[in-house]
Amino acid sequence: MNITPWGENSEEAVLTFEQQIGFTLPENYRNFLLKNNGVEVLNQSFFVQDLDQEIKLQVLFGLHNVSSRVLTLSH
């Protein structure tokens, strides 16, 4: 998968987000947020059988994004 990470997060930032949402994120997603903070996905699509169509994946949301608040998990 061709991705462009948005940067790293601190453990404190992830803990603060978990407190805001009221539960602990799965460990693999926490690690993704710590390492990448979200990513832009380039030229990737996948077939969703229940929808019977190809879906283009463009973003995996992070805790912060300098270009748009809409691309954050808290938004």
C-alpha positions in Angstrom: 0.0 0.0 0.0 1.4 3.4 -1.0 0.9 5.7 2.0 2.1 9.1 3.2 2.2 9.3 7.1 1.3 12.5 8.9 4.0 12.2 11.6 4.2 10.7 15.1 2.1 11.1 18.2 3.1 11.0 21.8 1.9 8.4 24.3 0.3 11.3 26.2 -1.7 12.4 23.1 -3.1 8.9 22.5 -3.9 8.5 26.2 -5.7 11.8 26.2 -7.8 10.8 23.1 -8.7 7.5 24.8 -9.9 9.4 27.9 -12.0 11.6 25.7 -13.7 8.6 23.9 -14.0 6.6 27.1 -12.2 3.4 26.1 -8.8 2.0 25.2 -8.0 1.6 21.5 -6.8 -1.8 20.2 -3.0 -2.2 20.6 -2.3 -2.4 16.8 -4.3 0.8 16.2 -2.6 2.6 19.1 0.8 1.6 17.6 -0.3 2.9 14.2 -1.3 6.3 15.7 1.9 6.5 17.7 4.0 5.8 14.6 2.0 7.4 11.8 -0.8 9.6 13.3 -2.9 8.8 10.2 -2.0 8.6 6.6 -3.0 9.6 3.1 -3.4 6.5 1.0 -2.5 6.8 -2.7 -4.2 4.9 -5.5 -5.7 2.1 -3.4 -9.1 0.6 -3.8 -10.8 -2.6 -2.6 -13.9 -4.5 -3.4 -16.7 -4.5 -0.8 -18.8 -7.6 -1.5 -21.8 -6.4 0.5 -21.9 -3.2 -1.6 -20.9 -5.0 -4.8 -18.5 -2.2 -5.7 -15.0 -1.0 -5.6 -14.3 1.5 -2.8 -11.3 4.0 -3.0 -9.4 4.3 0.2 -8.0 7.8 0.6 -7.3 8.4 4.3 -6.8 6.6 7.6 -7.6 9.2 10.2 -5.2 10.3 12.9 -5.3 12.5 16.0 -4.3 15.7 14.3 -3.8 16.9 10.7 -2.2 20.3 9.9 -4.2 20.7 6.6 -7.7 19.8 7.9 -9.5 19.2 11.2 -12.0 17.1 9.3 -9.4 14.4 8.8 -9.1 13.8 12.6 -10.6 11.1 14.7 -12.1 13.6 17.1 -13.9 15.5 14.4 
